[in-house]
Amino acid sequence: MGYVINGVEKETDEYGYLLEPDFSEEAVHVIAAAEGIELTDDHWKIINYLRQKYQEDGHTPNLRNLIKGLQEDGIMPEADNKRMFDLFPNGGAAKQGVRIAGLPQPYGKGGY
């Protein structure tokens, strides 16, 4: 499995996560389309936050820390478990969101 992003075949693992991160906007559109997700502003808030945390920390936060960070940073004060799974129904933002963001598979239980 893989994705063609900007004319280049990108390799994925068995779960559909890119092996190497791709921070292009095209990557998000290609992967979201493959996942059947129509992107909204709230999707982009989460995707951009996940990308920022990956660049800062080398990994993405687990769901609990993702929600806490979105709330505390004022990016999405209304963030909660239900909202994350409404936006990303196949595994939530800590899994499906990371995949759509064009990032490698999170550590452990959603990334620690």
Secondary structure by P-SEA (a helix, b strand, c coil): cccccccbbbbbccccccccccccaaaaaaaaaaacccccaaaaaaaaaaaaaaaaccccccaaaaaaaaaaacccccccaaaaaaaccccccaaaaaaaaccccccccccc
